[in-house]
Every structure is written in C-alpha cells, then in structure tokens.
Amino acid sequence: MSIRKIFMDGYMNFIAIDFETANEKRASACSLGITVVKDNKIIEEKYWLIKPRPFRFESRNIIIHGIREEDVINEKEFDLY
C-alpha cells in the first residue's frame, strides 16, 4: 500500500518499533517493543526486556526509559532470542 493510499482513505496501517538502550552503545539493547496498527486500530503489541551486554546502565538512559539493572537481570541477552 502506498503512502498516498494510506492518507486518501483515512486509514493508517503501519508497524512501530521502539528500541531502548542501556548506555551510549547502540548494541546495548535493554528493551524492544513492537506495535502493529491496521485501519487506525492497534491489532498487536509485543514487548521484551533484554539483558544488555555488557551489563552496564548509564543514568541518562535510565532517566529516559526507566529501565534499571534489576528489571533485566534475569532476562535473555539479545542474541539468545
């Protein structure tokens, strides 16, 4: 479906991805969220907490997303999903 078609019929169809990191490293994933929207309605949502590697959280990242070490200590690392 083209962008033009999405706006012409008034319906939005898309997938949103939210990826949070534990520190300044792009590879320090600590959560992943996915939402699927079809015809302006959320039809599916998924969320995973991830144990980052290395296991180091920066305070500025915690302020942004609120995820702390104790939230992910027992979660799988990203490459184990």
Secondary structure as UniProt FT lines:
FT   HELIX           3..8
FT   TURN            9..10
FT   STRAND          14..21
FT   TURN            26..27
FT   STRAND          29..38
FT   TURN            39..40
FT   STRAND          41..49
FT   HELIX           59..65
FT   HELIX           69..72
FT   TURN            73..74
FT   HELIX           78..80
//
